[in-house]
């Protein structure tokens, strides 16, 4: 089973600001998700797959808090976004040679 893929507060990380963020409101969580997705896309584009893995993993963790506590409409949106993030992280993991973890994330994406 794959881990969440991030270590909050990673010393020296250029992404420490978003990785250590702990938003409380739904709007702040969605703002963070958008920034994580933007940085994840940039990491994939530059073939920085370790960073993409970490960023998408943080996104999954943040969205999961919405699924666990939101109304039905917000849950549906969060689940759709989680599926996309799992799919994106699967690509990153595959590029890192972590085929079993990539397969797990791909299957998780399809089940949501």
Residue frames relative to the residue before (quaternion, step in Angstrom):
aa qw qx qy qz dx dy dz
X 1.0000 0.0000 0.0000 0.0000 0.00 0.00 0.00
X 0.4353 -0.7188 0.4888 0.2343 3.56 -0.89 0.96
X 0.4513 -0.6653 0.5179 0.2923 3.56 -1.14 0.63
X 0.6794 -0.4582 0.3576 0.4479 3.54 -1.27 0.01
X 0.4402 -0.7546 0.4139 0.2559 3.59 1.21 -0.24
X 0.7516 0.3294 -0.2474 0.5152 3.60 1.08 0.33
X 0.2098 -0.7412 0.6241 0.1310 3.46 -1.28 0.49
X 0.3545 -0.7652 0.4890 0.2228 3.58 -0.17 1.24
X 0.8338 0.1910 -0.1545 0.4944 3.52 -1.00 0.87
X 0.1706 0.8041 -0.5488 0.1521 3.58 1.10 0.63
X 0.4132 -0.7251 0.4828 0.2654 3.61 -0.51 1.10
X 0.8395 0.2218 -0.1657 0.4676 3.53 -0.99 0.86
X 0.5043 0.6577 -0.4314 0.3564 3.60 1.19 -0.08
X 0.4590 -0.6653 0.5130 0.2889 3.56 -1.02 0.81
X 0.6934 0.4531 -0.2599 0.4964 3.57 1.28 -0.31
X 0.2885 0.8006 -0.4881 0.1941 3.57 1.26 0.22
X 0.6110 0.5759 -0.3602 0.4066 3.60 1.01 -0.74
X 0.7443 0.3788 -0.2318 0.4988 3.60 0.85 -0.89
X 0.6425 0.5372 -0.3340 0.4325 3.59 1.05 -0.65
X 0.7269 0.3927 -0.2426 0.5086 3.57 1.10 -0.57
X 0.4585 0.6885 -0.4489 0.3381 3.61 1.26 -0.07
X 0.0552 -0.7863 0.6154 0.0026 3.52 -1.09 0.80
X 0.0488 -0.8455 0.5314 0.0162 3.59 0.49 1.18
X 0.3198 -0.7675 0.5285 0.1714 3.54 -1.14 0.66
X 0.7125 0.4157 -0.2748 0.4939 3.62 0.96 -0.71
X 0.6300 -0.5414 0.3997 0.3876 3.57 -1.19 0.53
X 0.6573 0.5155 -0.3192 0.4476 3.58 0.90 -0.88
X 0.6583 0.4960 -0.3099 0.4740 3.59 0.95 -0.83
X 0.6248 0.5286 -0.3360 0.4662 3.58 1.07 -0.70
X 0.6737 0.4803 -0.3016 0.4738 3.60 0.92 -0.84
X 0.6102 0.5335 -0.3507 0.4691 3.60 1.07 -0.65
X 0.6489 0.5042 -0.3099 0.4783 3.57 0.99 -0.84
X 0.6318 0.5381 -0.3333 0.4473 3.59 0.94 -0.87
X 0.6540 0.5121 -0.3191 0.4562 3.59 0.90 -0.88
X 0.6614 0.4897 -0.3085 0.4771 3.59 0.98 -0.79
X 0.6346 0.5201 -0.3271 0.4689 3.60 1.01 -0.77
X 0.6537 0.4996 -0.3145 0.4734 3.60 0.96 -0.84
X 0.6409 0.5270 -0.3271 0.4523 3.59 0.95 -0.86
X 0.6940 0.4595 -0.2727 0.4826 3.57 0.89 -0.93
X 0.6175 0.5438 -0.3428 0.4533 3.58 1.06 -0.70
X 0.6438 0.5117 -0.3153 0.4736 3.58 0.97 -0.86
X 0.6520 0.5106 -0.3102 0.4668 3.57 0.97 -0.88
X 0.6426 0.5209 -0.3214 0.4609 3.59 1.00 -0.80
X 0.6545 0.4948 -0.3135 0.4781 3.60 0.95 -0.83
X 0.6408 0.5360 -0.3237 0.4443 3.57 0.93 -0.89
X 0.7409 0.3698 -0.2162 0.5173 3.58 1.02 -0.79
X 0.4680 -0.7131 0.4010 0.3343 3.59 1.35 0.25
X 0.4102 0.6639 -0.4976 0.3786 3.54 1.11 0.75
X 0.0832 -0.8714 0.4833 0.0106 3.53 0.54 1.27
X 0.6006 0.5451 -0.3942 0.4321 3.65 1.00 -0.52
X 0.6620 0.4863 -0.3119 0.4774 3.59 0.95 -0.81
X 0.6253 0.5358 -0.3430 0.4521 3.59 0.97 -0.82
X 0.6236 0.5438 -0.3273 0.4564 3.58 0.97 -0.87
X 0.6899 0.4831 -0.2770 0.4626 3.57 0.84 -0.99
X 0.6805 0.5002 -0.2913 0.4493 3.59 0.88 -0.95
X 0.6789 0.4694 -0.2981 0.4794 3.59 0.89 -0.87
X 0.6176 0.5465 -0.3401 0.4519 3.60 1.08 -0.67
X 0.6341 0.5059 -0.3244 0.4865 3.57 1.01 -0.78
X 0.6319 0.5414 -0.3278 0.4474 3.58 1.00 -0.82
X 0.6334 0.5207 -0.3244 0.4716 3.58 0.97 -0.84
X 0.6706 0.5107 -0.3030 0.4446 3.58 0.88 -0.94
X 0.6652 0.4916 -0.3073 0.4705 3.59 0.94 -0.85
X 0.6716 0.4967 -0.3030 0.4587 3.58 0.89 -0.88
X 0.5996 0.5713 -0.3659 0.4244 3.58 1.04 -0.68
X 0.6154 0.5403 -0.3555 0.4505 3.60 1.07 -0.62
X 0.6347 0.5082 -0.3301 0.4795 3.60 1.12 -0.58
X 0.6294 0.5297 -0.3319 0.4616 3.57 1.00 -0.79
X 0.6954 0.4968 -0.2690 0.4441 3.55 0.99 -0.85
X 0.8284 0.2488 -0.1000 0.4918 3.60 1.09 -0.54
X 0.5946 0.6218 -0.3527 0.3680 3.61 1.20 -0.13
X 0.5922 -0.5168 0.4584 0.4148 3.53 -1.36 0.12
X 0.7315 -0.4709 0.2688 0.4134 3.59 -1.24 0.35
X 0.6546 0.5133 -0.3254 0.4496 3.60 0.95 -0.80
X 0.6762 0.4787 -0.2854 0.4819 3.56 0.95 -0.89
X 0.6017 0.5569 -0.3499 0.4531 3.60 1.08 -0.71
X 0.6545 0.5192 -0.3140 0.4511 3.58 0.92 -0.91
X 0.6594 0.4950 -0.3066 0.4755 3.58 0.95 -0.86
X 0.6582 0.5110 -0.3100 0.4578 3.58 0.92 -0.89
X 0.6483 0.5189 -0.3219 0.4548 3.60 0.96 -0.82
X 0.6294 0.5223 -0.3333 0.4691 3.58 1.00 -0.78
X 0.6751 0.4875 -0.2902 0.4716 3.57 0.92 -0.90
X 0.6197 0.5326 -0.3442 0.4624 3.60 1.03 -0.73
X 0.6333 0.5323 -0.3344 0.4514 3.59 0.94 -0.85
X 0.6534 0.5068 -0.3100 0.4691 3.58 0.96 -0.85
X 0.6706 0.4965 -0.3049 0.4592 3.58 0.91 -0.88
X 0.6209 0.5191 -0.3431 0.4768 3.61 1.02 -0.72
X 0.6480 0.5164 -0.3168 0.4616 3.57 0.95 -0.83
X 0.6665 0.4966 -0.2959 0.4707 3.57 0.93 -0.91
X 0.6651 0.4860 -0.3125 0.4730 3.57 0.95 -0.83
X 0.5793 0.5832 -0.3698 0.4331 3.57 1.09 -0.64
X 0.6323 0.5223 -0.3218 0.4731 3.57 0.99 -0.84
X 0.6656 0.5057 -0.3037 0.4572 3.57 0.88 -0.94
X 0.6667 0.5037 -0.3020 0.4590 3.57 0.91 -0.90
X 0.6239 0.5308 -0.3369 0.4642 3.58 1.01 -0.76
X 0.6670 0.4981 -0.2945 0.4693 3.58 0.96 -0.87
X 0.6656 0.4798 -0.2928 0.4909 3.58 1.19 -0.49
X 0.5303 -0.6518 0.3938 0.3726 3.58 1.29 -0.01
X 0.5229 0.6133 -0.4150 0.4222 3.57 1.25 0.36
X 0.0748 -0.8743 0.4783 0.0354 3.54 0.64 1.17
X 0.6462 0.5141 -0.3383 0.4514 3.62 0.96 -0.71
X 0.6584 0.4875 -0.3057 0.4852 3.57 0.97 -0.84
X 0.6260 0.5337 -0.3301 0.4630 3.58 1.05 -0.78
X 0.6536 0.5062 -0.3099 0.4696 3.57 0.97 -0.84
X 0.6224 0.5418 -0.3306 0.4581 3.57 1.00 -0.83
X 0.6874 0.4732 -0.2882 0.4695 3.59 0.84 -0.95
X 0.6318 0.5256 -0.3390 0.4579 3.60 1.00 -0.77
X 0.6656 0.4890 -0.3033 0.4752 3.58 0.95 -0.85
X 0.6240 0.5371 -0.3278 0.4633 3.56 1.03 -0.82
X 0.6361 0.5404 -0.3116 0.4543 3.56 1.00 -0.86
X 0.6951 0.4844 -0.2633 0.4614 3.55 0.97 -0.87
X 0.6755 0.5113 -0.2905 0.4449 3.59 1.14 -0.58
X 0.6107 0.5963 -0.3482 0.3876 3.58 1.16 -0.48
